[in-house]
Amino acid sequence: MSTESLSIFSPQLAARFDALVEKYPLRRSALIPMLLYAQDEIGYLSDAVMEEVAERIGITTLDVRNVASYYSMLRFKPVGKYNVQVCTNISCMLRGAYDIFEHLQDRLGIGHKGVTADGVFSLEEVECIGVCCWAPALQVNYDFHDDLTNEKVDDVLASYRAKARSEQAEGGSAHA
């Protein structure tokens, strides 16, 4: 599929995909980066996303789904504009991650894998995010926040809520 063909992706992302598959000796090697870029633009891996990625690489949609289902960072359902992932692995757990997660559930009014009514936040409990030395920690989209307390979590939420309001006022994009 070329960038001139009908695509669900922006022209910029379609061109990036075309360049990406040429970068690797095997087109299939571009699968994970393509899925991550597609998820960033669309928000999740819909059937249409997986079908187009499969077509661009020259593999089956089932192959794409099988690979995508292995990785927890790839999503098959829409999430909030800001996806809050709370690490509850051993280091974070020992330093209060479950209290942080409960605090977020109370503040956001949603549970694990929930999305706020306004679509701004989603929340999930995840395994290690790789910042054990600064536990407890969470990740919002690609941003890390560590050495957390409930007060710091409130500040984090407030900053993303303000950012969402600002972007909405400017007519910003659906996903960060």
N, C-alpha and C positions, 0 to 999 in steps of 0.2 A: 504494500500500500504506500503510495507516495503522498506528499503533502498536498498535492492537487486533488486527491480523492476526498470524498465526503468523510469527515472525521468528527468524532465527538469532542476531540481535544482542540485547544486553541492552536492557531497556525504556528505559534512559537514552540509549543510542546510537540506538535507533529514534526516539525523540522528537527527538534532535538532528538526525537525518537529515530528519525531517518539517519542522523549522524551517529547515534549511539549504536545502532545495529552494524554499522560499518566499522566501528572501532574494535569490535571483538572478532577473533578468528571464527568463532561459532556464534551465529545470531542468537541462539538460545541463551548465551551468557549475558545478554542484555536484559533478561527477563526481570530480575529483582530491581535493578535501577529503574526500569520502565514502570514497574508496578508502584514503586515509591513516588516517582514523579507524577504518575496518573492520580494516585491517591491524594497527593498534595493539591492538585488542580481540581479534582472532582469532589474530593472529600471522603470517598470510600471506593471499594472495588465492586462496582455494579456488574451485572451480567454483560452489559454493553461494553464496559471498560475491558473486561477480560476477553471478550470476543475480538475487539479491535487489536488488543495487544497480541493475542494469539495469531491473528492474521498478519500483523506486521512482522512477527518473528518467524512465522511459518510452522507453527505447532498447533495442536488442538486446544480448544478452550478447556477441555478436561485436564490437559497437562498444566495449563496456567493455574487452574483452580487447585490442583493437587500441590503445586509448589507454594502457592499463596497461602493455603490452609496451614502450612507448616510454621509460618512466621507470625508471631503474636502481634507484631507491629503493623501487619496488614489487616485491614478491616473490610467486612462485607456488608456492614450496615452504616448508615450515616451517624456521625458523632457531632458533638457541639463544635462551634467555631474554635473553642479552646478545649482540647481534650486533656483532662487532668488525670495523670497516672501516678498513683501512690505506690511506692515500693513497700512491700511488706515482707521482704526476705529477711533473713536472720539478723543482720546488722541493724536494719531499720526497725524491725520488730522489737528488738531489745531496747531501742532508744525511743519508743513511743509511736511507731507508725500506725498501730491500730487506733490509738487515740486521735491521731491526725486524720485518719480515714473517717472515723465516726464524726469528728468535728466538721469535715467537708460534707458528709452526708446531711448533717443537720443544717449547715449554712446554705447548701445548694438545694436541699429538699428532694434529693434523688439518691438512689442506691447504686450498687455496682452495675456498670454498663448502662446507667441511666443518662438521660439528656434533659436539661432544664427546659421548661415550657417555652422559653424565649429562644432556645437553640444556641445560646451563648456558651454554655458549659456542658461537658459530659464528664463522667467520673468512672474510673475503674481502678481496681486493685491489681497490681502487677508484681511479677517476680523482680529480680534484680535489675536496676537501671544503671548499675556500675559506679555508684558514688558512695560506696560503703563507708569510707573514712569520714564522710560528712553527714552521716545518718542522723535523723530520718530525712528522707528526701522524696521529692516528687518531680515529675516532668510535665510541663504544659507545652504541648506540641513538641518543639525541639529545644525548649528552654528548660534548664535544670534549676531547681530551687532546693537548697540543702540546709542542714542544721536547723530544722524547722521547729517552731512552737506554734500553738494555736493562733497567737497574735501575728506571727509572721505569715501564716496561711491566710489570715484575714487581709493582710496587706497585699499579698499576691493576688487574691481574688479581686480586691478593689482595683488593682492596677490593670488587670485584664478586662474588668467590667468597664473601666474608663476608656480603655483602648477600643473596646467594641462600640461604645457610644460614639466615640470620635470618628471611627471608621464608618459607622452607620450614617452619621451626619454628613460625611464626605462622600457617601455612596460607595463605600469600600467593597472589597471582594468577600465571597462567602467563606473562604478558609484562609487561615494564616499560613 
